[in-house]
């Protein structure tokens, strides 16, 4: 029997796991190449995962709601389809009993302790976040909060993964001393990890819940966004510059071209294509901004891949990436931005469409804000915030002298990683974007 392993795909940079939302197939189903197997949810994207092969589903190792590490086998496909003998299927099932045996052991160990766990709710530690599946397994195994906090994790920034808790429970039920896994933190501390200095970070004060207050659990995307935002502030020393830009020529250009553009291209002409174009040109002029930091190395990216943040109907945020934005025309940029935004809001983005970004733009102006101080999208080195365009009275120099005129003005804010971008570079880069926008005539 020729077998093919379906693995949890990598759905974005820094993403180490995904939650299976739903399965579109079951064991025994015959599938074709590109048939949808399951839907997965991460911090960056919810995506339907197609099958790369045709065949018959032999095994499904995870159920809906399970959080699975990237690269983990989630299903097995028999490439020979219906011709496979049942003996091979039984052979394939041999690795599977391990989790079942573990469940039996848990059931034996848990009854005497479950009553105690019911009163001692397992929640997130002061510095650690636990996925629902980890909390559930800890509760079933009678693991207290203090014990849970002491288990070393191998996930992103030391997070405790499903595999970690299962291994810990298995060793505990077998009577293996927990001193072996406890040795792992030493290795973690010796590595250049962001989480190493966490001991000096003040713990969050407990929040009092009063009568009438509503407690709303974060959904999986919001929880991971929260973790990534906190991590970004810890990783990068943020500095933000703000500049006011006279975009009167840009506004006139759009007014003159938007109707013809709509008829010709089939999409509306917004300001974002021009902003992406100006940013891509500035990134070519200042390649150091189009970089990432790896330890004490600066990696200047050869491709200019600009992410444009999109707000989703559920209140979350996603960043589709326009690859090689510097090579696209205004028409190409407008089409790409429109397509990406539409797919994002319909939850149809593919994993490749949210990976590989080298610089991000977020539009505060969509919400009538003058400007903001955006947080860097790791592992990038900078992010541009775009404010609302407003009419303002301004002093304008003319051959006849200074006059007061009505101009269209907009604020741009640039947050950058001070480890690699200093004030002069950040200021010059931001001013270069302003120059391109202020002189947009054709």
Secondary structure, 3 states (H helix, E strand, C coil): CCEEEEECCCCCCCCCEEEEEEECCCCCCEECCCCEEEEEECCCCEEEEECCCCEEEEEECCCCCCEEECCCEEEEEECCHHHCCHHHHHHHHHHHHHHHHHHHHHHHHHHHHHHHHHHCCCCCCCCCCCCHHHHHHHHHCCCCHHHHHHCCCCCHHHCCCHHHHHHHHHHHHCCCCCHHHHCHHHHHHHCCCHHHHHHHCCCCCCCCCCCCCCCCCCCHHHHHHHHHHHHHHHHCCEEEEEEEEECHHHHHHHHHHHHHHHHHHCCCCCCHHHHHHHHHHHHHHCHHHCEEEECCEEEECCCCCEEEEEECCCCCEEEEEECCHHHCCHHHHHHHHHHHHHHHHCCCCCHHHHCCCCEEEEEHHHHCCCCCCCCCCCCCCEEEEECCCEEEEEEEEECCEEEEEEEEEEEEEEEEECCCCCHHHHHHHHHHHHHHHHCCCC
